[in-house]
């Protein structure tokens, strides 16, 4: 009798430990994704071609720094559509970017903490590409713009709630002077 009870207890303990280990919190990568050229923004438009960009450049090694004079573009929840305030910011940014033809720019797409990691990476990419496409329409050469998505991994503001989330749904600009 004692043996059967001990065996049932052992079996239950093993099952609990296995299930507990499998249902733990999902781990988040702490490393950002490496910058990558995304040619999917081309969508058949000649002006968005990456022609002219030095393909020998190691984009992951470019010393990108925050472009302090370029404005952040904000987005609505679960959207990559450009808002009126975003269009105005992109227009001002385009003028500043055209004044620095020797620079390469990176547009980093970000999301708030809601949604899965995979969904937020995809949404951040769509946001960065929407900004890139509009800059190209405004005359910034597409061969000087790369995009990256950090999803929810790099919040501008910590915390939950709409005031924090609104600041985290964004596209930010970095710049580098290739040598």
C-alpha positions as CSV (number, residue, x, y, z in Angstrom):
1,X,0.0,0.0,0.0
2,X,2.8,2.4,0.9
3,X,4.6,1.4,-2.3
4,X,1.6,2.3,-4.5
5,X,1.1,5.6,-2.7
6,X,4.8,6.5,-3.0
7,X,4.8,5.5,-6.7
8,X,1.7,7.7,-7.4
9,X,3.3,10.6,-5.5
10,X,6.5,10.3,-7.5
11,X,4.7,10.1,-10.8
12,X,2.6,13.2,-9.9
13,X,5.7,15.1,-8.8
14,X,7.5,14.3,-12.0
15,X,4.5,15.4,-14.0
16,X,4.2,18.7,-12.1
17,X,7.9,19.4,-12.6
18,X,7.7,18.7,-16.3
19,X,4.6,20.8,-16.8
20,X,6.0,23.6,-14.7
21,X,9.2,23.7,-16.7
22,X,7.3,23.8,-20.0
23,X,4.9,26.5,-19.1
24,X,7.4,29.0,-17.7
25,X,7.5,32.6,-18.8
26,X,8.7,33.2,-22.3
27,X,12.2,34.5,-22.4
28,X,13.0,37.6,-24.3
29,X,16.2,38.1,-26.3
30,X,18.2,41.0,-24.9
31,X,20.2,41.4,-28.1
32,X,18.7,43.6,-30.8
33,X,18.4,42.0,-34.2
34,X,21.2,42.8,-36.6
35,X,20.4,45.6,-39.0
36,X,19.5,44.2,-42.4
37,X,18.7,45.8,-45.7
38,X,15.1,45.1,-46.5
39,X,14.5,45.2,-50.2
40,X,10.8,44.4,-49.8
41,X,10.0,48.1,-49.7
42,X,10.7,48.3,-53.4
43,X,7.3,47.0,-54.3
44,X,7.9,47.7,-58.0
45,X,8.8,51.4,-57.6
46,X,12.0,52.4,-59.3
47,X,12.7,55.2,-56.8
48,X,12.9,52.7,-54.0
49,X,15.8,50.8,-55.5
50,X,18.9,50.1,-53.5
51,X,21.0,50.8,-56.5
52,X,24.0,53.0,-55.7
53,X,24.4,51.8,-52.1
54,X,27.9,50.5,-51.7
55,X,27.2,46.8,-51.3
56,X,30.6,46.3,-49.7
57,X,29.5,48.3,-46.7
58,X,29.0,46.1,-43.6
59,X,25.9,47.7,-42.4
60,X,26.1,46.0,-39.0
61,X,29.4,47.8,-38.4
62,X,28.4,51.3,-39.4
63,X,28.5,53.6,-36.4
64,X,24.9,54.6,-36.3
65,X,24.1,57.3,-33.8
66,X,20.8,58.9,-32.9
67,X,19.9,61.7,-35.3
68,X,18.9,64.3,-32.8
69,X,17.5,66.8,-35.3
70,X,15.3,64.1,-37.0
71,X,11.8,63.8,-35.4
72,X,10.3,60.6,-34.1
73,X,7.2,59.4,-36.0
74,X,4.4,58.0,-33.8
75,X,1.8,55.4,-34.7
76,X,-1.7,54.4,-33.5
77,X,-2.2,51.1,-31.8
78,X,-1.7,48.1,-34.1
79,X,-1.2,50.3,-37.1
80,X,1.6,51.1,-39.6
81,X,-0.5,53.8,-41.2
82,X,1.1,57.3,-41.2
83,X,-0.9,59.9,-39.2
84,X,-1.1,63.6,-40.1
85,X,1.5,64.5,-37.4
86,X,3.8,61.7,-38.7
87,X,3.5,62.9,-42.3
88,X,4.5,66.4,-41.2
89,X,7.4,65.1,-39.2
90,X,8.6,63.0,-42.1
91,X,8.4,66.0,-44.4
92,X,10.6,68.0,-42.1
93,X,13.0,65.0,-41.7
94,X,13.2,64.6,-45.5
95,X,14.5,68.2,-45.9
96,X,17.1,67.6,-43.2
97,X,18.1,64.3,-44.8
98,X,18.5,65.7,-48.3
99,X,20.8,68.4,-46.8
100,X,23.2,65.6,-45.7
101,X,23.7,63.5,-48.9
102,X,26.8,61.8,-47.5
103,X,25.0,60.1,-44.7
104,X,23.2,56.7,-44.5
105,X,20.1,56.7,-42.4
106,X,18.5,53.8,-40.4
107,X,14.8,53.9,-39.5
108,X,14.1,51.7,-36.5
109,X,10.5,50.5,-36.0
110,X,9.2,50.0,-32.5
111,X,6.0,48.7,-30.8
112,X,4.5,48.7,-27.4
113,X,4.5,45.6,-25.2
114,X,1.2,44.2,-26.4
115,X,1.2,41.4,-28.9
116,X,3.6,38.5,-29.4
117,X,7.3,39.1,-30.1
118,X,6.9,37.8,-33.6
119,X,3.9,40.0,-34.3
120,X,5.6,43.1,-32.9
121,X,8.8,42.5,-35.0
122,X,6.6,42.4,-38.1
123,X,4.6,45.5,-37.1
124,X,7.8,47.4,-36.3
125,X,9.1,46.5,-39.8
126,X,5.9,47.7,-41.5
127,X,6.2,51.0,-39.6
128,X,9.8,51.5,-40.6
129,X,9.0,50.6,-44.2
130,X,6.0,53.0,-44.3
131,X,8.3,55.9,-43.2
132,X,11.0,54.8,-45.7
133,X,8.5,54.7,-48.5
134,X,7.2,58.2,-47.8
135,X,10.7,59.6,-47.5
136,X,11.5,58.2,-50.9
137,X,8.3,59.8,-52.3
138,X,9.6,63.1,-50.9
139,X,12.9,62.8,-52.8
140,X,15.2,61.1,-50.3
141,X,17.3,58.5,-52.1
142,X,16.2,55.0,-51.1
143,X,19.8,53.8,-51.4
144,X,20.6,55.8,-48.3
145,X,17.9,54.4,-46.1
146,X,17.9,51.0,-44.3
147,X,15.3,49.7,-41.9
148,X,15.3,47.6,-38.8
149,X,12.6,46.4,-36.4
150,X,13.1,46.1,-32.7
151,X,9.5,45.2,-32.0
152,X,8.9,45.7,-28.3
153,X,12.5,45.1,-27.2
154,X,13.6,48.7,-26.8
155,X,10.8,50.8,-25.2
156,X,11.3,54.5,-25.0
157,X,9.2,54.6,-21.8
158,X,8.9,51.8,-19.3
159,X,5.5,50.8,-17.9
160,X,2.1,49.8,-19.0
161,X,-0.8,52.0,-19.9
162,X,-1.6,54.2,-22.8
163,X,0.7,57.1,-21.9
164,X,3.7,54.7,-22.1
165,X,2.4,52.7,-25.0
166,X,1.9,55.8,-27.1
167,X,5.5,56.8,-26.8
168,X,6.7,53.2,-27.6
169,X,4.8,53.0,-30.9
170,X,7.3,54.8,-33.0
171,X,9.9,55.0,-35.8
172,X,13.2,56.6,-34.9
173,X,16.1,57.8,-37.0
174,X,19.8,57.0,-36.7
175,X,22.5,58.2,-39.0
176,X,26.0,57.1,-40.0
177,X,28.7,58.5,-42.1
178,X,30.2,55.7,-44.2
179,X,33.9,55.8,-44.6
